[in-house]
């Protein structure tokens, strides 16, 4: 049986009087693809930010990889992110003045040492071996998202977080990105937590949880 | 690729991406450091020029013997003061000057009287080499004396109807001195009424070997006050009095201080305005790059690592601005010193350090506020574009 990579107990996040995430109990086994659904303001992104160490909970317990993240300071959380997490954003967030290769190497720089051969290999794995020297502005949306995936996996994270990673892509590119993620997960055995609005995209996961107004209201497990 | 090489690569890429803003910042830094450099060079050149001008005024310190004074009086009545001629021991003065290590020039003088045509004639023994260095404004008709020669003050020569080439025979306690007048000197001062001959000859003629009546010094102050310099020398001369030739010394010192103060104020104003400009531009840059900074933090960049990237950008700009500022500033200084003050600028490589230092300081200080913003920036909010 797979060990648990994420465990929360009474996890809460408030912004003043507004409670974005109400006490949440969640357990994610290692290697699972968890889809998080809910409409705008339901607390999906808040959950993702907390799990990724980008934000701090107001109350509760948040254990990732067995470690309580509350014990880490800001720079400690940054170190946690570079060692443990890869993030794919909806808007790609690539550095505009760096090439695809350099964008991947930037993640290596913050993790350890930039290695061009490794970064090249990562881009080849996502099918962009021919676009190494192109800047984000010269790439299509799907290609940019694949650069993001290469950047997210370059440091072999245990946890891959996707904040609506296919939200800006057409159907063909969406399928391509999701297939790529499935392949990479099979090879690298990382855990995926993906926030999405799209039921079809959510269906690629092993399990889907539904948030509404900061409360986990439903959970569906893939059958077969 | 090493982390350091990557950091430099990243910094160059970031600066090249914002070429317009980078050039603007470079221009501001180069302008500020060039003005600081130019004013520094002008100030330094003027300082040297003023020091040279002051040299032309002659000595600024005088060493005189403490006269043996005796008040004569009785029962509340004072009949006056009796004073004997007093002398400085040449050896003691030289030792004191060596010990005090005062920078500058000096001239040793022995004044006395010798008989000429049955009357006393005021004569002064000097080293003519020292006189030529210390009193360059003396106007000489004829030439400086060689052995057995002398120069005579113009008033005295007129009174005695003597001219260059004439012989004078002077009688003293020892055998008579026969000297040829090699020149007639005119200073507009008391020197016009004296006869000048070699110090050693006069000391022998007056049987005052190793004695002096006065030593004049032109001490270079090099930033210290003349009073301090005089006090240092006085400590080594118990039987003599070191006196400032106050007016000229103070005027020259005061002028230099005022010029330097003016330069410092102008530099300060320029640096403050350039610093504000750098802060403004860097703040805009940070604001524009907040998503990029948020992304770097999200990827695991610590606050200090992000700070290092921005500090490296500022330092690189500062360095480049400083180098450009040195060359530009040297050009400006050359123009100002040549056209306004008719001087040759004293451009030393040391000013390159000043220029780079000023530019680096401005770039880093101006980036301090924006860098604090980078330090505090919340990655979640900045990625959302807030």
Interface residues (C-beta under 8 A of the other chain):
Chain A: X49 X52 X54 X55 X74 X75 X78 X79 X80 X81 X82 X83 X85 X87 X89 X93 X95 X96 X97 X98 X102 X105 X106 X107 X109 X110 X111 X113 X114 X115 X116 X151
Chain B: X1 X2 X3 X6 X7 X10 X13 X14 X16 X17 X291 X292 X294 X295 X296 X297 X298 X299 X300 X301 X302 X303 X304 X305 X379 X380 X383
